[in-house]
Amino acid sequence: MLQESVIIDDADLKLLSALQDNGALTNQQLADVVRLSPSQCSRRRQRLEQAGVIRRYRADLDPALLGFGITVFIFVALATHSRNNARRFRDLVATLAMVQETHALTGDSDYLLKVIVTDLRALSALVNDVLLPHEAVERVRSSIVLETLKDEAKLPIG
């Protein structure tokens, strides 16, 4: 959600779109795409970073080439629905490097975790040794990804 004080114009959208494609672009390269001067691109980029529109820069790594062959979506139902129990679960998830994303849900499950692991043994250890024994957790249901049809982290801005 954008802050009310952040005004995004067409040049900002072009800049953001270019950075989504390649976050390592220099200001000169951005200037060529956006058709502004490098100094204008630099100022716009800094303003968008300071406003929180640009949250971070990172490399997009290939999990399979690094030995992470299994992606799993894990649905978690909490044992009790209280602020403290939810905090305990959130604290747990924050410590687990294999958890790529965590979403609070409506419906049958309270949370959805996107997890990446090296193999089924690692998945079993996560579920059986970490999640299920945790005091905050009542039920865990997992679905292993067979094939990823689309993996796009870009927002549809341009």
N, C-alpha and C positions, 0 to 999 in steps of 0.2 A: 504494500500500500504506500503510495507516494505521500509525502508530507504536503500540506496545503501550500507551503512556501516554495516548493520546487516546481518550476515551470519548465516543461519539456517542449522544445520546438522541433521542427523538421530536421535541422542540422544535428541536434542532440540525438534524435532517433537514428539518423544515419551513422553517427559516431558509435552509439550503443550497438547497433546491428553489426558494424564492422568489428567491434571489440568482442562480440559474442562469437564471431567466426575465428578471431585470432586475438587473444588478449595480450599478445606480445608486440603488437604493432607499435611502431615509434610514432611520435607526433607528426613527423614528416609523412609517413605512410598513411596515417589517418587523414592528414590534410589533402593528400591526393584523392582519397575516397570521398571525403566530405566536401571537398572544394572550398576549404577555408585555409587560412595560414596555419603553420605549425604552432605558433604562439596562441592563436585562438583555440585550436584543438586542445592544447595543453591546459588552458584556463577552463574550458568546458569539461574536460576529463576530471580535473581537480574539483570543480564544483559538484559534479555528479558523484564523485567519490565521497566528498565531505557530506553531501546530503544523504548518503546511504543508498543511492540508486545503484551504484556499482559497489557490490558488497565485498568482492575479493577477486583475485586473479589466481588461476591455478592451471597446472598441466593436466590434460585428459589422458590418463594412463590406460593401457590395455590390460585388463585384469588377467586374462588367460595367459598372456605372455609373461606375467609375473607370478604364475602359479595359483591364481584364484579362479578355479574352474567352475565353481558352483555359486549361483545367485539364488537366494531364497527369500520369499516373502513370508513373514511370520506374524500371525494374528495373535494378540495377547489380550486375555480378559483378566482384569484385576480381581483379587480376592474380595476386597471391599472398596466401595467408592467413597473415599474420603480424601481430603486435601493432603494429609500426611502420607497416605498410601500411594497416591499419585506421585508425590515428591520422591518417595523411596524408589519407585520404579524409574522415574526420570533420572535420578542420581545413578542408578545401576546402568542404565542405557548409556549415559554420558561416559562411562568408563570402558565401554566395549568398542574397540577399534573396528571390529568387523561389521558393526552396524553403520550402514551408509546413510540411512534416513530413518526417521521416526515420525510418525503422524498420529495424532489423537483423532479418534474416529467416533462417529455415531453408529448405532446398530449393535450387532451381536458381539463385536470385539471393541475393546477400548483403545488399542494401539495397533498400528501396522508398522512392522520393521522391515526395511530392505537390508538384507545381510549378504555379505560376500565372504565365502570361505574357500579353503583349499580343497577340501574333500568331505565326504560324508561323515568321516570320523570327527572332523572339526565341528560339523553341524550337530552331530549327536552330543558332543561335549557341551556345546553352547546350550542346547535345549535341555538336556538331562542334568547337567552339572551346574548350570548358571541360572537359567530362566525358571524352570519348574521348581527347584528348591527355594527360590526367593520368596520371602514372606509376602510380598506385594502381589504375586502372581497366582491366579487360580487355574487358568487354562491356557494352553499354547497349541496353536494349529499352524502347520507350515505347508507351504507349497513351493516346490522346487521349480525353477525356471528351466524349461526344456529348450527354448529358443527365444532370443530377443529379436523382435521384429523391428523395433524402433527404439533408439536410445538417444534422445535429443534433449539436451538441457537448455536449448535456446528458447527465449520467449518470442512469441510471434509478433514482433514489433515493426518489422519492415520487410 
